[in-house]
Amino acid sequence: MAKRNSTDDPLKLGNASKRFTLSTNRAKGNIAKDRFAFDQSMQGHDCKKIREGGDFVVQKRDFFGNKVGEPAIYEVKTGNSKLTEAQEKRKRQLGRNRYKVVRY
């Protein structure tokens, strides 16, 4: 592919198609996170959003509202997106039972 020059972008918009694609992917991710939180709350589980090391901490509850098992960290992904290096590291640290990846 040829190198871009100043005449390729007369309106000075930059790479608009990439910018729109990234914003669309970000919106899809936010919708998937909202959907996951809603699904967990409909099942009666506690679902708390966290900042680092995953998207949500989910504590399962039984029919009577008692805690069941250990809390698990869930990472919500859409499509074919990959885990980042930090997410891979966190997955190795916590193990398979406590760190789960959910795809929407």
ABEGO torsion letter per residue (X at the ends): XBBBBAAABAAGAEBAAAAAAAAAAAAAAAAAAAAAAAAAAAAGBBBBBBABGEABBBBBBBAAGBBBEBBBBBBBBBEABBBBAAAAAAAAAAEAAABBBBBX
